[in-house]
């Protein structure tokens, strides 16, 4: 089992990266959020590779080739393929592995879920038993959301390492309601659901007030 890889990012595709580990290129499927984090990293002054990076950036919107990273990995073995799924933190990997324990959810579906919702949003929904806001905030279908909440409710402590009191759960429900209000505000200003959700995912966690979130989201959408 391949559990971790450390190497240099030599190519980035919209759905995966190619990680060069001592001359061997591994294709690692990962989330759009991780792609975004990689794209913000400085790649150094490698003028000889500048044209290649420019072409890749034009086709993928990402310019992170040449960055050395450590990826926590899950190896999915099928009859006709061996696929590697990778994450920047052990917590992300652990949550991914929890998702694939749910009946009917395989690695590709689990990765799609993590592309739609952050671990924080999913944990909040699971611990509060609230599927309505998770479907509204992330766009995950109601049936899948119900499955996640129902089947992971007793397992989530292994990932979050947190025991929530009722007052904390009330605060979490309030935060999710706040996010729903932000989405409604952005959509009322003419932005699509997808645009609004993507902006919401990028908001700094320290911003908790609705008006502040809307202002920051508008800055993100205006870039």
KEKE-3310 file (N, C-alpha, C; in steps of 0.2 Angstrom, whole numbers, plus 5000, padded with zeros to 4 digits):
npx = (5004:5003:5006:5011:5018:5033:5038:5042:5031:5027:5018:5002:4985:4967:4961:4971:4987:5004:5017:5034:5044:5059:5062:5052:5035:5021:5003:4992:4976:4966:4959:4950:4952:4965:4972:4971:4978:4991:4993:4996:5008:5025:5036:5049:5064:5065:5069:5071:5060:5050:5042:5035:5028:5020:5012:5005:4998:4990:4981:4976:4974:4982:4998:5010:5020:5035:5035:5040:5032:5023:5013:4998:4992:4980:4978:4968:4963:4958:4951:4956:4964:4975:4973:4978:4974:4976:4981:4984:4985:4984:4972:4963:4964:4960:4947:4942:4944:4934:4923:4922:4919:4905:4891:4889:4897:4911:4929:4930:4918:4918:4929:4923:4913:4921:4926:4915:4911:4919:4929:4926:4913:4906:4908:4902:4888:4886:4888:4878:4868:4861:4855:4850:4856:4868:4866:4862:4872:4883:4879:4878:4868:4852:4850:4862:4868:4860:4864:4878:4877:4870:4877:4890:4889:4892:4905:4913:4920:4933:4940:4938:4942:4935:4923:4907:4897:4880:4877:4888:4885:4873:4879:4886:4876:4870:4881:4880:4868:4871:4880:4871:4863:4872:4874:4861:4861:4871:4866:4855:4861:4864:4873:4878:4873:4884:4895:4893:4894:4908:4914:4911:4917:4930:4931:4940:4941:4940:4931:4916:4903:4888:4887:4900:4905:4898:4904:4917:4916:4911:4923:4931:4924:4924:4937)
npy = (4994:5011:5024:5037:5050:5059:5071:5080:5091:5089:5090:5097:5093:5096:5087:5079:5077:5075:5067:5068:5056:5052:5050:5042:5044:5048:5047:5057:5058:5072:5085:5100:5111:5108:5109:5122:5127:5123:5130:5143:5142:5147:5144:5147:5153:5147:5149:5141:5133:5141:5143:5131:5130:5141:5138:5127:5133:5141:5131:5125:5134:5134:5135:5127:5119:5111:5112:5105:5093:5085:5071:5064:5048:5037:5021:5014:4999:4991:4979:4982:4993:5004:5016:5032:5042:5058:5069:5084:5084:5073:5073:5076:5065:5055:5058:5056:5042:5038:5042:5033:5022:5022:5014:5012:5023:5026:5029:5039:5045:5050:5059:5068:5073:5079:5089:5097:5101:5107:5099:5104:5109:5097:5089:5098:5096:5083:5081:5089:5083:5089:5090:5098:5111:5107:5102:5114:5123:5116:5109:5096:5081:5077:5064:5058:5066:5063:5050:5052:5059:5050:5037:5041:5047:5041:5039:5050:5056:5050:5057:5071:5072:5079:5083:5088:5099:5103:5116:5120:5114:5121:5133:5129:5126:5138:5145:5138:5142:5155:5154:5150:5161:5170:5164:5166:5180:5183:5177:5184:5195:5192:5182:5165:5149:5140:5149:5157:5147:5143:5155:5156:5145:5149:5159:5167:5159:5167:5177:5179:5186:5190:5200:5204:5193:5193:5204:5201:5190:5196:5203:5192:5187:5197:5197)
npz = (5000:4995:5005:5007:4997:4992:4982:4966:4958:4942:4932:4930:4929:4926:4934:4941:4947:4941:4950:4952:4958:4963:4949:4945:4938:4946:4945:4953:4959:4964:4974:4969:4978:4983:4972:4970:4981:4978:4967:4972:4977:4976:4962:4960:4952:4938:4923:4912:4911:4910:4898:4896:4908:4906:4895:4901:4911:4904:4899:4910:4920:4931:4939:4945:4943:4947:4960:4976:4985:4999:4999:5006:5003:4995:4989:4977:4971:4957:4946:4933:4935:4945:4955:4962:4975:4982:4996:5005:5019:5033:5039:5029:5021:5030:5031:5018:5018:5027:5020:5009:5016:5016:5010:4992:4989:4981:4978:4968:4968:4982:4981:4972:4981:4991:4983:4982:4995:5010:5023:5035:5033:5031:5042:5052:5047:5049:5063:5068:5063:5052:5036:5027:5026:5021:5009:5003:5004:4998:4987:4986:4983:4991:4995:4995:5005:5016:5018:5021:5033:5041:5041:5045:5057:5070:5068:5066:5076:5076:5066:5068:5081:5091:5103:5103:5112:5116:5115:5107:5096:5092:5089:5078:5069:5068:5061:5049:5044:5042:5032:5022:5021:5015:5003:4997:4997:4988:4976:4974:4969:4957:4954:4950:4957:4958:4956:4968:4978:4976:4979:4992:4998:4998:5007:5021:5037:5048:5046:5051:5052:5043:5033:5032:5026:5014:5008:5007:4999:4987:4983:4980:4969:4960:4955)
capx = (5000:5007:5003:5013:5023:5036:5041:5041:5025:5030:5012:4995:4979:4962:4959:4976:4994:5010:5022:5040:5047:5065:5062:5045:5030:5014:4997:4988:4970:4966:4953:4951:4955:4972:4975:4971:4983:4997:4994:4998:5015:5030:5039:5056:5066:5067:5068:5071:5054:5045:5037:5031:5023:5015:5007:5001:4994:4984:4977:4973:4973:4987:5005:5013:5025:5042:5035:5040:5026:5022:5005:4996:4989:4976:4978:4962:4965:4953:4953:4959:4968:4977:4972:4981:4971:4981:4979:4990:4985:4982:4965:4959:4965:4956:4940:4941:4943:4928:4917:4922:4916:4898:4888:4888:4902:4918:4934:4929:4912:4921:4933:4918:4910:4926:4926:4909:4911:4925:4928:4922:4905:4903:4908:4896:4882:4886:4888:4872:4862:4858:4857:4847:4861:4874:4864:4861:4879:4888:4876:4877:4862:4849:4850:4869:4869:4857:4868:4884:4875:4867:4882:4896:4888:4896:4913:4916:4925:4939:4943:4938:4945:4931:4916:4903:4891:4874:4878:4893:4881:4869:4883:4888:4870:4870:4886:4878:4862:4874:4882:4865:4861:4877:4873:4855:4863:4875:4862:4851:4865:4865:4878:4875:4874:4890:4899:4892:4897:4915:4917:4910:4923:4937:4931:4943:4937:4940:4926:4910:4897:4886:4888:4907:4906:4896:4908:4923:4914:4911:4929:4933:4920:4926:4944)
capy = (5000:5017:5029:5044:5051:5066:5072:5086:5092:5090:5092:5098:5092:5098:5082:5076:5080:5070:5069:5064:5053:5049:5048:5039:5049:5045:5051:5057:5062:5076:5090:5107:5115:5106:5112:5129:5128:5122:5136:5149:5141:5150:5139:5148:5156:5142:5152:5136:5130:5146:5143:5125:5132:5146:5134:5123:5138:5143:5126:5122:5139:5132:5136:5125:5114:5112:5113:5099:5092:5078:5070:5058:5044:5031:5017:5011:4994:4988:4974:4984:4999:5006:5024:5035:5048:5061:5075:5088:5083:5067:5074:5075:5058:5051:5059:5053:5035:5038:5043:5027:5016:5022:5010:5016:5029:5024:5034:5044:5049:5053:5065:5073:5076:5084:5095:5102:5103:5107:5094:5107:5109:5090:5088:5101:5093:5076:5082:5092:5080:5094:5089:5104:5116:5104:5102:5121:5126:5113:5107:5088:5079:5076:5057:5057:5070:5059:5044:5054:5060:5044:5032:5043:5051:5038:5038:5056:5058:5048:5061:5077:5072:5084:5081:5094:5100:5105:5124:5121:5112:5126:5138:5127:5126:5145:5146:5135:5146:5161:5153:5150:5168:5173:5162:5169:5187:5183:5175:5190:5200:5190:5177:5159:5145:5138:5155:5159:5142:5143:5160:5154:5140:5153:5164:5166:5157:5172:5181:5176:5190:5189:5206:5204:5187:5195:5209:5197:5186:5200:5204:5186:5186:5202:5196)
capz = (5000:4995:5010:5006:4992:4992:4975:4963:4954:4935:4928:4933:4925:4930:4939:4944:4946:4940:4955:4950:4965:4961:4942:4943:4939:4949:4943:4959:4958:4970:4974:4966:4983:4983:4966:4971:4986:4974:4962:4975:4979:4972:4959:4960:4946:4933:4917:4907:4911:4910:4893:4898:4914:4904:4891:4906:4915:4899:4898:4916:4925:4937:4938:4951:4941:4950:4968:4979:4990:5002:4998:5009:4998:4996:4983:4975:4967:4954:4941:4927:4936:4951:4955:4968:4977:4986:5000:5008:5026:5035:5041:5023:5019:5035:5030:5012:5019:5030:5015:5005:5020:5015:5004:4986:4988:4979:4978:4963:4971:4988:4979:4970:4987:4994:4978:4983:5002:5014:5028:5041:5032:5031:5050:5055:5045:5052:5070:5070:5060:5048:5029:5023:5024:5018:5002:5000:5004:4994:4981:4987:4983:4997:4996:4997:5011:5021:5019:5024:5040:5045:5042:5048:5064:5075:5066:5064:5081:5074:5062:5071:5088:5095:5106:5103:5117:5113:5114:5102:5090:5091:5086:5071:5065:5066:5056:5042:5042:5040:5025:5017:5020:5011:4996:4995:4995:4982:4971:4973:4966:4950:4953:4950:4963:4957:4958:4975:4982:4975:4983:4999:5000:4998:5012:5027:5042:5053:5045:5053:5051:5036:5029:5031:5021:5008:5005:5005:4993:4981:4981:4976:4963:4956:4953)
cpx = (5004:5003:5005:5018:5026:5040:5040:5035:5028:5024:5006:4990:4973:4959:4964:4983:4999:5015:5028:5043:5053:5065:5056:5039:5023:5009:4993:4982:4969:4960:4955:4954:4962:4975:4976:4977:4990:4998:4996:5005:5020:5034:5047:5058:5069:5065:5067:5065:5048:5039:5032:5026:5018:5010:5002:4996:4988:4979:4973:4972:4978:4994:5009:5018:5032:5041:5035:5035:5026:5014:5004:4991:4985:4976:4972:4964:4959:4955:4957:4963:4970:4977:4975:4977:4975:4978:4985:4990:4982:4974:4960:4959:4960:4948:4938:4940:4937:4922:4917:4920:4908:4896:4887:4892:4909:4923:4933:4923:4914:4925:4928:4915:4915:4927:4921:4909:4917:4923:4924:4915:4902:4903:4903:4890:4881:4885:4881:4866:4858:4860:4854:4852:4867:4872:4864:4868:4883:4885:4876:4870:4859:4850:4858:4871:4866:4861:4875:4882:4874:4873:4889:4895:4892:4903:4916:4921:4932:4943:4944:4942:4941:4925:4912:4897:4885:4874:4883:4889:4876:4873:4885:4882:4869:4874:4883:4872:4865:4877:4876:4863:4866:4876:4867:4857:4867:4871:4857:4854:4867:4870:4875:4876:4881:4896:4899:4895:4905:4918:4916:4915:4929:4937:4936:4939:4936:4934:4919:4903:4895:4888:4896:4909:4904:4901:4915:4922:4914:4918:4932:4930:4922:4933:4944)
cpy = (5006:5022:5036:5044:5058:5066:5079:5086:5094:5092:5092:5098:5095:5093:5078:5079:5074:5072:5064:5062:5049:5046:5044:5044:5045:5050:5051:5061:5066:5081:5097:5112:5114:5109:5119:5131:5128:5128:5142:5148:5144:5144:5141:5151:5151:5144:5147:5133:5134:5145:5137:5127:5137:5142:5130:5127:5140:5138:5123:5127:5138:5133:5134:5120:5116:5113:5106:5099:5085:5077:5063:5054:5038:5027:5013:5005:4991:4983:4976:4991:5000:5013:5026:5041:5051:5068:5078:5087:5076:5067:5073:5068:5053:5052:5056:5045:5034:5038:5036:5021:5016:5018:5014:5022:5026:5030:5040:5049:5053:5059:5070:5077:5081:5090:5100:5105:5102:5101:5097:5107:5102:5088:5091:5098:5086:5077:5085:5088:5084:5092:5094:5109:5113:5104:5109:5124:5123:5110:5099:5086:5077:5069:5055:5060:5066:5053:5046:5055:5054:5039:5034:5046:5048:5037:5044:5058:5056:5053:5068:5078:5078:5081:5087:5094:5103:5113:5125:5119:5117:5132:5136:5127:5134:5147:5144:5139:5152:5160:5153:5157:5172:5171:5165:5177:5187:5182:5181:5196:5198:5185:5170:5155:5143:5143:5157:5153:5142:5149:5159:5150:5144:5158:5163:5164:5162:5176:5177:5179:5190:5194:5206:5198:5189:5200:5206:5193:5190:5202:5198:5185:5191:5202:5193)
cpz = (5000:5000:5009:5001:4993:4986:4972:4958:4947:4930:4932:4928:4929:4935:4943:4943:4945:4945:4953:4957:4962:4954:4940:4944:4941:4947:4950:4958:4965:4969:4971:4971:4983:4977:4967:4976:4982:4970:4965:4977:4974:4969:4958:4953:4941:4926:4911:4906:4910:4904:4894:4903:4911:4900:4896:4909:4910:4898:4904:4921:4931:4935:4944:4949:4945:4957:4971:4985:4993:5001:5002:5004:5000:4989:4982:4970:4964:4949:4936:4928:4943:4951:4962:4969:4983:4990:5003:5016:5027:5037:5035:5020:5023:5033:5023:5013:5023:5025:5011:5009:5019:5009:4998:4985:4987:4979:4974:4966:4977:4986:4976:4976:4990:4989:4980:4990:5006:5020:5034:5040:5033:5039:5053:5054:5049:5060:5073:5067:5055:5040:5025:5021:5020:5010:4999:4999:4999:4988:4981:4987:4990:4999:4999:5004:5017:5023:5023:5032:5044:5046:5045:5055:5069:5074:5066:5070:5080:5070:5065:5078:5093:5097:5107:5109:5113:5111:5108:5095:5087:5087:5079:5067:5063:5061:5049:5040:5039:5033:5020:5016:5015:5004:4993:4993:4989:4975:4969:4969:4959:4949:4954:4956:4963:4959:4965:4979:4982:4979:4990:5002:5001:5003:5018:5033:5048:5052:5046:5053:5044:5031:5027:5026:5014:5004:5003:4999:4986:4979:4977:4969:4958:4953:4946)
residu = (UNK:UNK:UNK:UNK:UNK:UNK:UNK:UNK:UNK:UNK:UNK:UNK:UNK:UNK:UNK:UNK:UNK:UNK:UNK:UNK:UNK:UNK:UNK:UNK:UNK:UNK:UNK:UNK:UNK:UNK:UNK:UNK:UNK:UNK:UNK:UNK:UNK:UNK:UNK:UNK:UNK:UNK:UNK:UNK:UNK:UNK:UNK:UNK:UNK:UNK:UNK:UNK:UNK:UNK:UNK:UNK:UNK:UNK:UNK:UNK:UNK:UNK:UNK:UNK:UNK:UNK:UNK:UNK:UNK:UNK:UNK:UNK:UNK:UNK:UNK:UNK:UNK:UNK:UNK:UNK:UNK:UNK:UNK:UNK:UNK:UNK:UNK:UNK:UNK:UNK:UNK:UNK:UNK:UNK:UNK:UNK:UNK:UNK:UNK:UNK:UNK:UNK:UNK:UNK:UNK:UNK:UNK:UNK:UNK:UNK:UNK:UNK:UNK:UNK:UNK:UNK:UNK:UNK:UNK:UNK:UNK:UNK:UNK:UNK:UNK:UNK:UNK:UNK:UNK:UNK:UNK:UNK:UNK:UNK:UNK:UNK:UNK:UNK:UNK:UNK:UNK:UNK:UNK:UNK:UNK:UNK:UNK:UNK:UNK:UNK:UNK:UNK:UNK:UNK:UNK:UNK:UNK:UNK:UNK:UNK:UNK:UNK:UNK:UNK:UNK:UNK:UNK:UNK:UNK:UNK:UNK:UNK:UNK:UNK:UNK:UNK:UNK:UNK:UNK:UNK:UNK:UNK:UNK:UNK:UNK:UNK:UNK:UNK:UNK:UNK:UNK:UNK:UNK:UNK:UNK:UNK:UNK:UNK:UNK:UNK:UNK:UNK:UNK:UNK:UNK:UNK:UNK:UNK:UNK:UNK:UNK:UNK:UNK:UNK:UNK:UNK:UNK:UNK:UNK:UNK:UNK:UNK:UNK)
# end
